């Protein structure tokens, strides 16, 4: 039942990932597999992230998505996928999914790890604790401190 029902997408990104990994399904221990359900509101995005311990494969249950990943040579691989289609994201590569349709979308994701881990690029860089120093981010992104502070404030954990 861990991923049987649609999740609430009324949040900043308009998406919700509901995991079915070894932490929620103890029977997966030592099996090297897990799943997740991802629900997207119209316009919702699963922002750029990585899975350090797994390749991910998604199957579209409903709707349609624009998906992609970036290779280690900085080449963007993208595709528009619809209900019944699949797409794979190689282990450790930055990837995303976005519902550019007018209706909700949903996928089931499979992973070749019982605990794939997820590292969101934006929250890792702008909402870590302690925070990444502003001077590192200003130099990295070639923007001013005000822009960095604005992004940090928007991604800060809700208290």
N, C-alpha and C positions, 0 to 999 in steps of 0.2 A: 504494500500500500504506500510505500515511501514516495513513489512518483506517479501515483494513480490520478491525482486531481491537479487541475491547473492552479498555479500559484498566482498571488496578487502581484500585479505589475504597476501599481500606482505608486511608483517611486521615481527618483531622479532619472534613472536610465530607462525606465519603462520595460524592465525585464526582471525575471526572477529565476535563479538557478536553484533547483531542489535536488540535492545529492542523494545518491543511494550508494554510499561507500562503506567501508568496513566499520566506520564509526557509528553508522545507523543500521547496518545489516551485518551483525557479527559473523554470520555464516560465510561471509566473503573472505575471512581471515585465511591467508596463505594461497588464495586462489588466483591472485593477480588480475582481477577484473573488477569493474564497478560501472555504475551508470549514473545518469542525471537526467532530469527533465528541465528544459529551459522554455519558459513562456515569455512572449513578447507582446506588448501592446502595439497598436499601429505606431510606427515611428520608433519603437523601442530598440535599444542596442545592448548587446553584451559587449562591453567595451574591450579594447585591446588588452589581452592577457596572455599568459603562458601556463602550461602544465609541465613542471620540471621533471615529473616522473612518469609521463604517459603520453601516448598518441591518443587523439580524440577522433571519433567518427560520429557524425550526427545523421539522423534519419528524420526527415520532415514529416511530422504528424498532420499539421494543419498550416495553411498559409504559404508564404514564400519569403525567402530571405536573400540578402546579398551577403556573401561570406568571403573571407579571404585570410591568407596568411602571408607573412613576409619571410623570404628565405634568408639564409645567413649571408647572401650576396646582395641583400636589400632589394630583391625583386618581389614585387607584389603579385601574388597569384589570387585571382578572384573568380567568382562564379555566382550566377543567379540560380538559386535552387527552389524547387516547388514541391508540394506534397508528394510523398513517395520517393523522393530522391535522397541521395546520400552525399556527404563530403567529408574528407579526412584532413585533419590538421596534424602535421608531424610533431612529435615530442619536442617540447622546449621552444618551439617557434611562436613568435607573437602572432595572434590571430584574433578575429572578431566575427560577429554576426549582427546584421541589422535587418529589421522588418521595415521595408520601405512601402509595404502595402497598406491598404485601408482597413484591413481586418486583423484581428489577433493571429499570431502564429505560435507554433509549438514544435519542439524537437525532442527526441530522445537521443542522448549522447552515450556512447560506450567508450570505456577507457581500458587500456591494457595494464592497469594497476589497481590494487585495492584501495589506494589512497593517492590519487594523481597530484594533488596539491594544485592551487591556483594562485598565481601572482598577477594582480591587476597592475598594469604599467602606471597608470595615473596615480592610483592610491599609494603604490610603492614609493614613487618619487615625491609626491606632494602631501602625503598624510601619514608618513612613518612616524614612529615615536622611539627615540627622539627624532626630530625632523632633519632632513637633509639640509645642510647649510644653504642659505639663499645664494651666496656667491657661487656655489657649485652649480645650482640650477640656472642662475642668470647667465653664466658663461656657457653652459651646455645648450640652452635654448635661445641664446642671443637675444634676450629681452631684459627689461629692467626689473628692479626689485618690486615695484608696485604690481606688475603683472604676476610675478611669482606669489606674492602675498594674496592677491585676489584668487588665484587658483587654489592655493592652500586653504583659504577660508571656505571655499565652496566644497572642497573634498574632505574637510575636517569631520571626524566622527561626530554624529549627533549625540548630544549629552542629555 
